[in-house]
Structure formats: C-alpha cells, structure tokens
Amino acid sequence: MTAPSRRRGRPIGESATSGTLERRESWNGLRPGDPVVVSGLRLRGATWEFQAHTVNHRNGTESVEVVGGRDGERSVRSFEPGRIYAVRGGRRGSNPAVGTGGRSLAEEPQLPLR
C-alpha cells in the first residue's frame, strides 16, 4: 500500500482519505510546521515539527507524523498522539512539563494560535 500523496493547494486542515486511511493536516490546534516535543525519545538536540495526524479506520490506530531530527536531518517519523506535546513559549528545543503534570495534545487540545 502506498502512502497518500500530498497535494499542493489543498486548504490547511482538509483531510485526504485513501480507503481506510485518513490524513489531516491539522490536529488539536497544530498546523504543519508547528514545533512539537516528542516524549520518550532519546535523541539529544533533536527538534520536531508537526506534519499530519492519521487515522486507520480499519483498525482504529492513530498516529502523528512529525518531521525533523538532529541538526541537518529531516526525517519523517510517526508517534502515538499521547507522546506529542506543544512547545511552551514557541521556542524549539523547549521541553513540556512531562512528568510534572503536563498533558499531551491528545489529552488537552490547544486552541489554534493562527
């Protein structure tokens, strides 16, 4: 199965559906390019940007696509929604309040900032 293509010119937030896979370019207040923190990832100096939220309707699996990595890397990775946190203060490299009661974007959606 091939991944859904990213068509230019589609409004932000519109979903692309390919059979059982739905891909949205906005999720819980995030839009493509918004900085996020991925909890439980031990990759020192890595920064990540939100790319899309996907749902597989066949098995109910959700994931969040992010792009980034260490300086000079532009890897695309997918993580469970509960591991994605907003960057506080809008600074890349900032850490969420993980372990101190901070809630992921899956638990506590944010209002759009734009």
C-alpha positions in Angstrom: 0.0 0.0 0.0 1.4 3.4 -0.9 1.2 6.4 1.3 -1.4 9.1 0.3 0.1 11.8 -1.8 0.5 15.3 -0.5 -1.4 17.6 -3.0 -0.4 21.2 -3.1 -3.2 23.8 -3.0 -5.4 21.9 -0.5 -6.6 24.1 2.3 -4.8 23.5 5.7 -6.9 21.2 7.8 -8.6 19.4 4.9 -8.3 15.7 5.1 -7.1 13.3 2.5 -8.7 9.8 2.6 -7.3 6.8 0.9 -9.6 3.8 1.6 -9.2 3.2 5.3 -6.5 5.8 6.0 -7.5 9.4 6.8 -4.7 12.0 6.9 -5.4 15.5 8.3 -3.0 18.5 8.1 -4.3 20.0 11.4 -4.9 18.4 14.8 -5.7 19.7 18.2 -4.5 23.2 17.4 -1.4 22.2 15.4 -0.8 23.0 11.8 2.1 21.9 9.5 5.4 23.3 10.7 4.4 24.0 14.3 7.1 22.9 16.7 6.3 20.0 19.0 8.1 17.8 21.6 8.0 14.0 21.4 8.2 12.4 24.9 10.2 9.3 25.5 12.5 10.0 22.5 16.2 10.0 23.5 17.7 11.9 20.6 19.7 14.8 22.1 19.3 18.1 20.3 16.5 16.9 18.0 13.7 19.3 17.1 10.4 18.2 15.5 7.6 19.9 13.6 4.1 18.7 13.2 3.2 17.4 9.7 -0.1 15.5 9.9 -2.5 13.3 12.0 -3.5 10.0 10.6 -6.3 7.5 11.5 -6.5 4.0 10.1 -10.3 3.3 10.2 -9.8 -0.4 9.6 -8.0 -1.0 13.0 -8.6 2.3 14.8 -4.9 3.2 15.0 -4.0 6.9 15.3 -0.6 8.4 14.7 1.0 11.9 14.4 3.6 12.5 11.7 6.4 14.8 12.6 9.4 15.9 10.6 12.9 16.8 11.9 15.6 15.2 14.0 19.1 16.4 14.8 20.7 19.5 13.1 20.7 18.9 9.4 18.3 15.9 9.4 14.8 16.0 8.0 13.4 12.6 8.9 9.7 11.8 8.9 8.5 9.8 11.9 5.2 8.7 13.3 4.3 8.6 17.0 1.3 7.8 19.2 -0.7 11.0 19.8 -0.2 10.7 23.6 3.6 11.4 23.1 3.1 14.7 21.4 3.4 18.0 23.4 3.2 21.6 22.4 6.4 23.6 22.7 5.9 26.2 25.5 6.8 29.7 24.6 7.2 28.8 20.9 10.9 28.0 21.3 12.3 25.0 19.6 14.1 22.7 22.0 11.8 23.7 24.9 10.5 20.9 27.0 7.0 20.4 28.0 6.1 19.7 31.6 6.4 15.9 31.1 6.5 14.2 34.4 5.2 17.3 36.3 1.6 17.0 35.4 1.9 18.4 31.8 -0.6 16.9 29.4 -0.1 15.8 25.8 -2.0 17.4 23.0 -4.1 14.2 22.8 -5.2 14.8 26.4 -5.6 18.5 26.2 -6.1 20.1 22.8 -4.9 23.6 22.3 -6.7 26.5 20.5 -5.3 27.4 17.1 -2.6 30.1 17.5 -3.0 31.4 14.0 
